[in-house]
Amino acid sequence: MDIILKDIVAIIKEETENINKKIYGTSFLEILKEKILNRKDQILLKNLQIQNSNIDLEENINIDEKNLFFKLSYYQNPKSILKFKLNKNFLLVVLKEIVKIDILNQNNQKYINVSLKPFMGVTLSKGTLCNLNFPKNSLIMQLETDNVDFDIEKK
């Protein structure tokens, strides 16, 4: 599992350096998601050896004034996180199994149901309220970023 973590972190670092420095927030995460998914053949899941337990691997990535918090999680048993309010802009990419997300529509207070298959992802903005349902044996990549306010024109 550590090998997959290192592979994905290397891809994130390389692709982050190639994204325009003026792009940040959810736009940045959406571009990064596409770049990661385009390189999915470099993420070797076939040789994945997972112990019989839940695993959370975390790493902070700091590149070009962007602070990214990366988390790779394996859930041996089903897990649900209800009424999860995002404190930061958030990218979720499913690597294994089908994950269900219920996103609260702020206008009518009803949930929108989304199912993500392997190598699909969703970008959510700070303040979003959602329910996350992870099935057993799911492998999930999460990436959070702070909205850093800086004036790029002075650089």
Phi, psi and omega in degrees: 000326177298327180294318178296318178303311181296321178298313182291319178298320178297318178296316180299314180298314182296314183288327178297321179293336181270351180272140180310132185294341181280349182267130179209179179073213183292331177297317177298314181295324179294318177295316180297321178301313180298319180292322178294314181294330176291340180252024184299335178292344179272351178265108188272095179269343183296324182267016185291123177246113183241134177288170179276065178197165174284142183229134172232115176249131184233150177205139174266134181237122178241113180221128174048054178064015176253124178258112182246137175248116185253137179220130176244120186235139173241127180248109179291323179250156177301146180219136176236135175241112185260144178050051181275114179262125183282128178270345181220167172297143197222134174238129178237125177237129180269128179256336182208136180079181181248123183254139178250134180233134173248117183253128182284124173279116185294335183287312184247004178059030175247152181272141173258126183267131179229133174247130181247123176274170178305139182063038168237156180212169178219142177250129181234145182271162179303139179093353179291140177251127184211164172248132179246129180237109181257124178284173179294150181062029179270145178240120190234138173250129178236140179222127178241147178223145175277149170276101180266121179271117176212155183264102184291336184292338180280351185273000000 
